[in-house]
Amino acid sequence: MPALLSQLLLGLVNGSFYAILSLGLAVIFGLLNVINFAHGALFMMGAVLSWMAMNYFNVNYWVMLALAPLIVGVFGVLIERLLLRWIYKLDHLYGLLLTLGLTLLIEGGFRSVYGVSGLAYSTPAALAGGTNLGFMFLPNYRAWVVVASLVVCFATWYAIEKTRLGAYLRAGTENPRLVEAFGINVPLMITLTYGFGVALAAFAGVLAAPVIQISPLMGQNLIIIVFAVVVIGGMGSIMGSILTGLALGVIEGLTKVFYPEASSTVVFVIMVVVLLIRPAGLFGSEK
């Protein structure tokens, strides 16, 4: 039982990363119609920036939890204004290839400076240690990862689905001319949406820094699984990405207990089954 509960906890932590990363992808695809393959590299950038700030400037974790997403978000704004804005009306393949090229450039740049070996990032003192629940020992930092991820995910869902700003975002992607007639700057809104989407990836990177070995290639280990999560949940579905990410993390953790050999492939098996039954994904809309 302790082994099962520990794997469930690990699965929930992984699921939290899957949820927040797939949420960023869903926001970008759902509102901008771009498949952002650079998401993993920007996740890595958030983690590496936190490490650089701590080691070079003695900036602590809590400051970087806010600052790294802001820096990466500004970088995302530049990407959108200089590159992505020219391909919105083209096939999805162009966006995929462009962001793949950006991934190679970003990862190559950091790899040339830091190599591929891991960079250590210590757990914040306020979250060090753990809590004895009686039936298991719960690391405080992993509990914080789950809570922080859930708060950010559901706050984002609420902002997009339940507020006037979210309504403007959705309307701006479907009928930009009509929205502009109400005096709303749609191009700026789209730019900020992309910046927010990649800021979510950087936020996840800072959360991951103390628990996942930081390296320029750390995004490669997650991005394929995250894309599978988005496909299973439904491309562009905000709530689908959140719930599917959490569920698949837990399923992956349980698989490690009962059938470890399948733990690295269970997500993709589920993706194949879902696509055969419901091509639009579990929460996606049929067109």
N, C-alpha and C positions, 0 to 999 in steps of 0.2 A: 504493500500500500504506500509506504513512503516513496518508493521509486516511481510509482504511478503518479502520485501527487506532484513530485518534483518535475516530472516530464510534462504534466499538465501546465505547471507554472512556466516552464521553459517554452512550451508551445504558445501560451498566452502572451509571453513577452515577444516571441517571434511574430505572433499574429498582430501585435500592436505595431511593430515596424511594417509589416505587410499592409496593415490598414492605412497608416498615415502616408505611406509611399504611394499606394494605389489610389488613395484619395486625391493626391496631387495630380496623378496621371489622369484620373477621371475628370477633375476640374478642367484641366487643359484640353482634354479631348472633347468633353461635353460642351464647353463654351467656345473653344477656338477651333475644334475639329482638326487638331494636330496630334499625331502620335509622337510623343516626346521621348525618344530613345535616350536622350542625354540625362534623364532623370537620375539614373544610377551614379553618373559622374558628379552631378550636383549634390547628391546625397553624400558622396565621398568628400566633396569640397567643403561641406559644412563641418564634417568631422576633422579634416586636416586643418582648416582655419582655426578650430578650437584648440587643436594641439599646438599650432604655431603661436597663437595668442598666449597660451599658458607658458610655453617654453621660452619665447623671445621677449614677451612684454609683461609676463606675470599677471595676465588677465584671467580671472577665475571662471569657473564653469557657468555660474549663474549669469554673468554678464554676457558670455558668448551664446548662451541659450536664446538671448534676444538679439545680439549683434550679428551673429553668423547668418541667421535667416535674412536679416536686413541687407547684409552685404551681398549674399547670393541672389536675393530678390532684385537688387539693383543690377547685378550682372545679367539676370534673366531679362530685365527690361531692355538692356542693350541688345541682347540676342534677338528679342522680338522686334525691336525697332530697326535693326540693321539687317536682319536676315529673314526671319519667319514671315514678316508682313508681305513679302513678295511671293509667297507660295500658297496663300490661303485658298486661292481659287483653283489650284492644281490638284492632281491626284494625291492621295495620302502617301503614296510611295515617295514623293519628293520630300515631304516633311520627315519621313522615317530616315531617308538617306542623309538629309542635312543634319539631323540631330545625332545620327550615328557618327558622322564625321566630326561633329563637335565633341562627342564622347572620346573619340580617339585623340583629339588634340588636347583636351583637358587632362585625360589620364596620362598621356605621354608627357605633358609638361610637368606634372607632379612627380611622375616616375623618374624623370631625368634628374630631379633634385633630391628625392628621398629614396629612390630605388623601390624595391618591392617588399622589403622586410617590414615587419610590423612596427608601429610607433605606439609606445605605452602612454596611456592617459589614465590618471588616477581617479578613483571615485571621489566625489565631493565629500568633505568631512561630515557635513550634516546628514548625509545619506549612507555613511559607512556602517558596516555591521549588518545585523539582521534581527528579526523578531521570532521568538519561539512560540509557535502556535499550538504546541502540544503534539500534534500529529506530523508537523514538519517545521523546518527552519526556513523562514521567508526572508531573503535578502532585501534590505530596505530599498536599495537602488532599483531593483527589478520591479518592486511594487510601485515605485515612483514612475518608472517608464510606462507601466500599464495605465496608471491614473492620468498622467500627462497626455498620453496619446489619445485616450478616450475623450478627455475634455476638449482637446484641439479638434479631434475628428467631428464630434457632435456639435461643437460650436460652429465649425465650418458648414456642416450640413444645415444647421438652423439658419445661418446667414444667407445661404444660397437658396434654400427652399421656402423660407418663411418670412423673409424681409423684403422691403421694397427694392433694396439694392440688388438682391438676388433676382427679383423679377425683371429689373432693368438689364441685368447680365444675360438672362435667358432670352429676353425679347431682342436684345442687341445682336445676338448671333442668328436669330431667325429672320428678323426684319430690321436691319440696321437703319434703313432710310426712314422708317416710321418712328423709330426711337430718336433719331437725330432731329426729327421735326418737333420733338418736345424739348429741344435745347440741350440734349445730352451728348457729350463728346464720346461717341462710340469707339473710335480708334484708341483713345486714351484709356478707356475702360477695358478694352481687350488687352492692351499692353500691361496694365496693372494686374489683370487676371493671370497672365502668364507669370509675371513676377511673383504673385502670391503662390501660384502652384509650385514653382521651384523653391520658394522660401519654405514651404512645407517639407520638401525633400531635405533642405539644409537643417531644419529643425530636427528631423528624424536622425540626421547624421550626428548632431550634437548629442542627442539622447543615446545614440549607439556607441559613441566614443569610449565610454568606460567599460562596455560589455562586449564589444566586437573589436577585434584587432584592427587598428587603423592602418590602412595601406592605400596606395593609389588605385588598387584594383578591387577594393572592397565592394564597390557598387556592382561589379560584374556578378558577384555571388548572389545578389538579391534581385537584380532588375528582371531577369527572366522569370523568376517565380512571381514577382509583382505583376508582370504583364499577364501571366496566367491567372492571377487573382482578378485582374480587371476584366479579362475575357469571361471568366466564370460568373462574376457578379453582373456583367453587362456593361459594355463600353459606354462611358459617360454617366453611369448611374452612381450618384454620390453615396447613397445609403447602401447600395449593393456592394460597393468597394469596401466600405467599413465593415459590414457584417461578414462578407466573404473572407476578408483578410483575417479577422479574428477567428472565424470558424476553421479556416484552413490551417492556421497556426496550431490550434488545439488538435486537429486531426493529425497533423504531422507529428506532434508530440506523442500522441497515443500510438501512432504507428511505430515509433522508435521503441516503445515498450513491447508491443505484441509481435511486430514483424520488422525489425530494424533494417533489413535489406531493402525494404520498399519505401523507407522514409524519404529518400531523395527523389522518388518518382511518383509518390501518391498524389501530389498536387496536379501533375500533368495527366495522370490517369483520370482524375475527377474532371479535368478540363475537357478531355476527349469525350467522356460520357455526357457531360452537360451539353457540349456542342452538337452531339448526335441527337439529343432529345430536344434541346431548345437552343438553336443557333444564336439567338440574341442574348443569351446569358440568363441567369436566374432572375435578375431584376431589370433586365433590359427590355426595351419596348420593341415589339415586332413592327416592321415596316413593310 
